[in-house]
Amino acid sequence: MKSLQLIRLVHAGRSSLPCSACSLLSLQEGRDGWQTLQKGDLSCVQTSRMFASGAANPSTRPPVSYVSFALTAATGAGLLWYYQTMMNARVQDVKQATAGNASIGGPFDLLDQDGKPFTDKDLLGKFALVYFGFTHCPDICPDELEKMASALNGLGDAAKQIQPVFISIDPERDSVDQVREYVKEFYPGMIGLTGPVEKVKEAARQYRVYYTRAGDDDDDEDYLIDHSIIMYLINPKGEFVTFYGKNYSADQLQASLKDFLS
């Protein structure tokens, strides 16, 4: 399966990766590639600095020989090969985990959009399509929830077998009322969950969700959150089935869900 893109996950300066190896990572769409990009892996930035000449005046630099050019080209090719190999290994690891019983999902204890206690046990008996986001998200979250709604609408009556779930990763701003008003904009019957900060963190850990507050000003109320852009499919027994990255279209999501329902 393919993975996620850089939108919102790698902000501002972190998205400006200077070397070809980083460009390869940003274009790679392996399922597990998002973990490297989310954490702002700048190892190749450091590598590129190692090979920088550091000469302030180009006129003082010695002529570039064919040998040095060949060495530079070989080094670049080696770096590209290394990152490609590493990425392919990550993809295979995720595929193997998905084929087995991956440790994704598990117990959580939150509040629904009506302020009532809601746990993972309340999702048993149906498939659940779970997305972690926040109501102040300017574009990614609305786009993903609209995609979810479009896929479910395309399933017709079969969509009754799937419970869509939105879990807020911004409990400091996303109150019960805020979440209720938010989820009703997307799909009838979508469950919205929030809760105390520590319980939200625990739910995110269960699903291996990465998220962090963007920016350095902790007092700023108008902040964004970098987070995983993933939908998780859980079966009626509460077991992880698969996940869908941002690269999935609504039609592809619908087709995949239909296969699992049949």
N, C-alpha and C positions, 0 to 999 in steps of 0.2 A: 504493500500500500504506500501511497505517497504521504508526505507530511505537510508541515505548516509553512507559512510565509513569514516574512519579517515584520509585517505591519503591526504596530503597537508593541511587539515583543522586543524589538531592538530599537531604542529611541535615540533621536538626536545624534550626538557624536558617536554613539556605539554602532550606528548603522553604517558609518563610513569606514569600511575595512579596505586597506590600501593594497593588498596583494592579491595575486590571482588565485591563490589557494583559498582565501576568504571569499572571493567571488564565487568560486566553485561551491563553497558551503552554502552561500545564499541562494544559489540556483538549484542545489540538490534538493529533491523532493522526497527523499526517503522518509519513512514514517517517524523514525526516531531522531531525525536531524534537528528538530525544533529544540531539543534539550540543549544542544551546543549553542544554538543561536540565542535562545532565551537568556542564557547566563552570560551573554556578551563575551564569548570566547575570543580573546584578542591575542592568542598565542602566536598567530602568524604576523601580527603587527610587530611583536618583539623580534620574530625571525627576520622580518624585512629590515628592521633597524640594524641587525647584525651585519647585513650585507651593504648597508649604506656607506658611501665613501667618506662622507663628512667634510668634503672639501668645500670651502666657502666660495672659491673663485674657480669657475670652470676652466679658465685659461691655464691654471696651475696643475690641472690633472694630467697624468701621463697618458699617452695614447693607449686605446683599448686594443689589446692583441687578440688574435683569433683564439688563442688558448684561453685567455680570461673570459672571452665571450662564450666559448664552448662550456667552460666551467659554470658560468652563470646560468646558461640555458639548461645544463644538466641538473644543477641545483633546483631550478624552478620546476623542472619536470619531475624531479624526485619528490618535491613538496606536494605537487599535484597528485602524484601517485599515492603518497602516504595518506593524504586526506580523503582521496577517493576510496582507498582500501578501508580506512577507519569508518567512513560513512556506510559502506556496504556491510561491514561487520555489525554496525549498530542496527541496520535495517533487518538483517537476519536474526539478530537477538530478539527484536520486537515481534517478528513473524513467529518465531518459536514460542514466545511467551503467549501470543494471541492464540496459537493453536492449542496450547495447554490451558492450565488453570492459572492465568496471570493474576498476581496479587494486586489487582486494581478493583476498587470499590470495597465496601465494608460498612460496618456500623457507623451511624451518625445520629445526632439528636439535635434537631433544629426546630424552628417555628415556621408554620406555613403562613400564607398571605392573610389568613384570618386570625393569626395570633395563637393558633392551637399547636400543641406539641406534635412534631412529625419526625418519625424515624425511618430508617431503611426498611423496617418491617412493614411499613405502610405501603411500600411499593410491590410487595410480593403478590403474585397472581397475574401480573401483567408484565410485558416488556416495559422498560423505562428508558427514555432517551434523555440523558442528563447533560446540562451545559452549565458551566461556571462562568459568571460574568458580573457586571455591576451596572446599575441603572443610569449612571452618569456617563457611561461609555458612549462616545460620540458616533461611532459608525460600525465597528467590528461586531459588537454584541447584537445591535439591531439587525445587521445583515445576516448573522448566523441564526438568530431566532426566526427571522423571516424565511430563511432557507428551510429551517426545521418545519415551520408551519406549511410551507409550500409542498414539501415532501409528504407530510401527513395528509394534507388535503388531497393530494394525488392518489393516495391509497384508498380513498373512499371509506366504505364501512370497515375495511380491515384496520384502519387507523385506531379503531376502538380497542384494539389489542395492545396499544402503545400509550404509555403515560409520559407526556412531555414534562420535563422538570427544569426549572431555572434556579440555581443556587447562587446567591450573592456572595462575592468575596470582598465586599465593602460594607460590613455591618455597621460601621461607625456612621455612615450616611444613609444606608438602605434600611429604613425602618420597615415594619410590617406593612404600614399603609403605603409607603413608597413602592414596595415590591408588588403589592396588590394592584396598584394603578398601572404598574409597568407591564406585568405579564398579560393583563387582559387586552393589551394592545396587539398581541400577536396571535394567540390561538385559544379558542374556547376550551376550558378545562386544564390549561397549563397550570401546573403547581409552581408557586414561587416560594423559595425558602430563604430565611435569614436567621440570625440568632446572635448570641454573645460571640465576641471576637475569638475566644479560645475554641469554642465549639465549631465555628466556621473553619478555623485553621485545621482542626482535627478532621473534618469532612474533606477538606482539600488534600490533606495528607493521605487519606484513604484512597483517593482517586489519582494521586501523584500529580496534582495540579500545581503548577508553578505560578506564583503571582507576587508582585512587589509594587509598592507605591513608587511612582515615578517622581523625580525631582528631589531636591535636597531640603526644601522648606517644609518641615513637619507641621508648621502652624498654618500652612496654606490650605484653605478649605476647598479650593478649586483645583483639585489634583486629578491625575489620571492613574490608572493601574495597568502595569504590564502583566499579561497573564496568558496562560495556555489557551489556544483557540481550538478546542476539541469538544466533540459530542461523544458521550459514552453510551453504548447500548448495553443494558443489563437485562438478563432474561427473567422470566417469571419466578425463578428460584432465588433471585438475588445475586446471580453469578455474572461476572463480566463476560461479554461476548466479543465485542470489537469496539473500535473507536473511529471517528471520522474527523479528518483535519479540514482546514479551511479550503483546501484544494478541491474538495468534493463539491460538485454542483448539486442543485436541488434534485435534478433528474437522477443523478448517480446515487444520491442518498436514498431517494424513493425506491430505486431498483434494488439496492442492497437490503433495505428494510423488508421489501416484499419477499426476497429470497428467504430471509430468516423466518418470516411469518408462514411461509408455505410448507 
